[in-house]
Amino acid sequence: MVIKVPGVKKSTSQEGKGTLLTEATHYSKAIRQELDEIAAKREFLMENLFSVDWQRANARPTGTIESLVALSVGLVPDLANTDFIDEAKRFFYARNDSASISKLNTFLRRLADARENIAPLGELHPIEGKETRFKKSDFLVLAGRLGWELPEEFKRLDAAHEVNNSDHKAKTTRKTNGKGTKKNQLRILIWRVYLALKSLNDKTIAQDVWNEIRYRHSEHDLDNIIQEVTADVIEWRSCYGNEPSLSRGSFDKTLSNLKKKPPF
């Protein structure tokens, strides 16, 4: 942020000095008021730098690479430009706010990594006709592959998408075999995701399936069983009222068993 302060003219006469001194005093008061207003606005922006309007952000299925990376660290996307971030770092350094400085440094690192992954060299493809915008869903897949920790709010797809899913909700998967054994809905979901990914890439591995469930489960979870997915565990709720979980450590074995005996 550059602040231009009106200068004071130099005088060549003693009489002029008195006049200009009065004028300088007048300007100084006006300038101080202007600077106070700018400083107050600047401080307001800095203090609200991490106050994201998630409802508004998640209603947008696309974004610039800067705005998407900003959301990945919980930074207001409209303020995601490197000049402002540099100024913000100075602001928080002066206040010894190490947590905010760490987030800003993470933003800069991730921004560099994300730019390196833009097509044709990487996997992020700009939206046709809008070269600077990308699908949020594609960005989440990239974030998952890179192992980025994300705010829980950012991992949720927009409400309209979820409503559309609920309108096309599949019939209940509560099926029984001849002995009345219940089907495991999470296993069915895992298999559904695996088949979807395998249709695009024959070399799909367990981590790919985990990341897809973690970041894009709304696109596959027709029964809305998923409660929370982290790097370590899948928490879910079955249609029978149970709330079991599946650890990442057990996931590879589960998928391997499904390959041997598919649920459908």
N, C-alpha and C positions, 0 to 999 in steps of 0.2 A: 504494500500500500504506500503510494508516494503522496506526500502532503506538500503542496506548494504554498509557501508563505509569502505574502506581498512584501517587497523590500521597502526600505526607507531611503529616500533620495538624500544625497550629500549636498551640503550647502557651502558656498564660497564666501559668505558674509556672516558677521556676528549676528546681525538682525535676523538673517535667514535661519540661523541655528535655533533661535528661540521659537520661531514659527514652526519649524520642522520638529522640534522637540515636542511641542504640543500635539502635532499631527501624529508623531510616532507613538505618543502615549495613547491617543485615540485608537490607532490601528492595533496596538498591542492588546487592548481590551477586547476588540472585536476578534482578533486572531485567537486569543485565549479561549473565547467562547466557542469559536469554530473548532479549535483543537479538542476542547472538552467534549463536544458533540461527536466528533470523529472517534475519539478514544472510547466514549461510551458505547457507540455502535460496534466498534471493533471488539471490545470486551464482551458484548452481548453475543456476537457471532462466535467468538472463541469458546465461551461458556456453553454454547448450545451446539458445538461442532459435532457432538456425538448423540444429539437428540433427533434421531431419524423418525420421520412419520412413516412407520412401517405399513400402515394400511394403504397409504398413497403409493409407496414404493412397490408393494407387492401387487398393486393393481396394474402395474406396467410390465408387460411380458418381455420388453426389450430395454436396452440401455446402451449408452456409450461404454467403451472399455473403462474409462475413468470412473463413471458412475457405478458400474457393476463392481469394480474393485473396491470402491469406497464403501459400498454396502457390505462387502465381505469382511470389513473390519468395524462396521457399525458407524461409519462416517457419513454425514449428510452429503448426498451425491451432488447437490448443486454447488458445493464448495470444493469439489474435487479437482483442483488444478494445482500444479506443482508450485507456482508462485505463492499461492495462498498457503499451501502446506508448509513451505519454508518459513513464512511469517508466523504461522501457527506454532512451529517448533520453537522459534525464538520466544514467543509468548509463554509457552509452557516451560521452557528452560528457565526463564526468569522466575517462575513460580515453583520450580523443583517438582513439577508434576511428571514423574517418570512413567506413570501408566499411560498418560496421553501421548507422551513422546514415543513410547514403544509402539502404540497403535499407528502413529503417523509414519514411523520408520517401516512398519509392516506394510502399510499402504504403498509406500514407494517401492519396496522390494517386489510386492505382488504385481504392481503396475508394470514393472519392467518384465517380469516373467510372463504376464498375460499378453503383453505386446509381442513377445517372442513367439507366442502360440497362435497368432492370427494367420489365417490362410493367405497365401498358398503354402507357407512353410509349416504352419501349425494346424490345429483342429478347429479353431474358432472361425466360422465362416460368416462374413457380414451378411445382413439381410439384403436380398436383391433390391436394388434401387436405392438402398440406404447404406452406403459404404462404411459409415462410422457407427452403425448400430448393430447389436448382436442380441440373440435370443438369450434370455436369462437362464432357460433350461440348459442350453449348451454350455453356458458359463459355469453352471453348477456342476456339470459333469467334469469340466476341466479342473475346477476347484477340488473335487473329490479325488481325481487322479493325482493331483499335486499334494494331497493330504492337508489342505487348509482347514483349519477350524473356523466355523462360520457362526454368526449369531443365529439362534433358533428361528427368529422371525424371518430371516432371509431365506431359509430353506422351505418356507411355506409358499406354495403357488397361490396366485390370486384367487379370491373368493369365487369369481365367475367360473373359473376352471373347475373348482371343486363342485359347484352347483351343477355344471354340465355332467360331471362324473356321476353325481348322485341321481340325475335324471335318467342316466343309462345304467344304473346299478344292476349288476347281474343278479339272477335269482340266487337265493341262499345256497351256500355250498355245504349245508348240513346234509350230507349224504351218508348212508350207512351201507355196509355190506351185509351179507347174509346173516352174520352174527351180531349185527347192530353196532359195530365199531364206528366211532366218529372219525371223520376225515380231519386232518390237521390243516387249518386254513392257511397258516404261515407257510407250510411246505408247498401248498398249491400256489401261493403267491411267488415263492422263490422259483418254482419251476416255470411259472408263466413269464417271469422276468428273464430267466435264463434262456428260454426259447426265443423271446423277443430280441435279446442281444445276439444270440447265436445266429439268427437269421441275417444279421448285419456283419458278424465277424465269427468265423468258425473257431478262432482261437480264444474265445471268451473264457476267462478264468473266474474263480470264485470271488476275487476282489472286485472285479468288474460288476458282478451281480450285487455284491454288498453295496458298492457305491451307488448303483442305480436305485436300489431300495432306499438308501439313505437320503439321496438328494432329489429323487424323482418318483417316489413311491406313489404319489397322487395319480400318476399316469397309469398305474398298474393295479393299485389297491381298490378294486371295485367294491369290496365289502367294507371298506374303511376300518380295517382292523389295526393298522399301525398307529401306535401312540407316540413313540419316540425312537429315533435311531441315532446312535452316536458311533464313534469309531470302534467302540468295544461291545455294544449290545443292541439288540432289537427288542423293544418293549411293545407288546401288542395285546389286544383284547379279542378274545374269540366270541363268536356269536352265542356261545353257551354260557357266557358270563365270566369265564376264567381270564386271568391276566398273567400269562406266562411270559418268559423272555428267552432269547437265544443269544448266546455269547458269540463273539467273533471267533474265539478259539474252537468252537464246535461247528462253525458254519461250513468249513470245507468238507468235513465228514458228512454233514447233512446233505450237501449238494451231491457228493459222490454217491450216497445212497439213493438219491432221487434219480440219478442217471442210470443206476442199476434197476431201479423199480419206479418208473415214472408214475405220478398220481393220476395222470389222464393222457 
